[in-house]
């Protein structure tokens, strides 16, 4: 069976924008988009910008947390590894 691309429609400044979000079988992308943007009402440019800034902040925090965890992993000194 072929997979179907999913679309989502946002209404921004009284204009409808339908976006193809590809195959989203588990709805992760759709849920992620709807976390900060509603599809139930018209959005202003300010609300769109605010959603972008909130998502950007979320990603910056996540990157920082990932870096902190990676810094806890000891690095390998490849030059001093024995070669068989």
C-alpha positions as CSV (number, residue, x, y, z in Angstrom):
1,X,0.0,0.0,0.0
2,X,1.4,3.4,-0.9
3,X,1.9,6.0,1.8
4,X,-0.1,9.2,1.7
5,X,1.4,12.6,2.3
6,X,-0.5,14.6,4.9
7,X,-1.4,18.3,4.7
8,X,-2.2,20.8,7.3
9,X,-3.9,24.2,6.8
10,X,-3.1,27.3,8.8
11,X,-5.1,30.5,8.5
12,X,-2.8,33.5,8.7
13,X,-4.1,37.1,8.2
14,X,-7.3,35.7,6.7
15,X,-5.4,33.7,4.1
16,X,-5.4,29.9,4.1
17,X,-2.1,28.2,3.7
18,X,-2.1,24.4,3.1
19,X,1.2,22.8,3.6
20,X,2.3,19.3,2.6
21,X,4.0,17.9,5.7
22,X,4.8,14.5,4.0
23,X,4.3,11.2,5.5
24,X,3.5,11.7,9.2
25,X,2.1,8.3,10.2
26,X,2.7,8.8,13.9
27,X,1.4,12.5,13.8
28,X,4.6,13.7,15.5
29,X,5.2,16.6,13.0
30,X,1.6,17.6,13.0
31,X,1.5,17.6,16.8
32,X,4.7,19.5,17.0
33,X,3.4,22.2,14.6
34,X,0.1,22.5,16.6
35,X,2.0,22.9,19.8
36,X,2.5,26.6,19.1
37,X,0.1,27.2,16.1
38,X,-3.6,26.5,16.1
39,X,-5.5,25.3,13.0
40,X,-8.8,26.3,14.6
41,X,-8.7,30.0,14.2
42,X,-7.1,32.8,12.2
43,X,-3.6,33.7,13.2
44,X,-2.0,37.1,13.0
45,X,1.6,37.7,11.9
46,X,2.5,38.5,15.5
47,X,1.1,35.1,16.6
48,X,3.1,33.4,13.9
49,X,6.3,35.2,14.9
50,X,5.6,34.3,18.5
51,X,5.2,30.6,17.7
52,X,8.5,30.7,15.7
53,X,10.3,32.3,18.7
54,X,8.8,29.8,21.2
55,X,9.9,26.8,18.9
56,X,13.3,28.4,18.5
57,X,13.7,28.7,22.3
58,X,12.6,25.1,22.7
59,X,15.3,24.0,20.2
60,X,18.0,26.1,21.8
61,X,17.3,24.6,25.2
62,X,17.3,21.1,23.7
63,X,20.6,21.7,22.0
64,X,22.1,22.9,25.3
65,X,20.8,19.8,27.1
66,X,22.2,17.5,24.5
67,X,25.6,19.3,24.6
68,X,25.6,18.9,28.4
69,X,24.9,15.1,28.1
70,X,27.6,14.7,25.4
71,X,30.1,16.5,27.5
72,X,29.6,13.8,30.1
73,X,30.8,11.1,27.7
74,X,34.5,10.5,27.9
75,X,36.3,11.2,24.7
76,X,38.5,8.6,23.0
77,X,42.1,9.4,22.3
78,X,42.4,7.7,18.9
79,X,46.2,8.4,18.7
80,X,46.9,6.1,21.7
81,X,44.6,3.2,20.7
82,X,46.5,-0.1,20.1
83,X,46.5,-1.2,16.5
84,X,46.5,-5.0,16.0
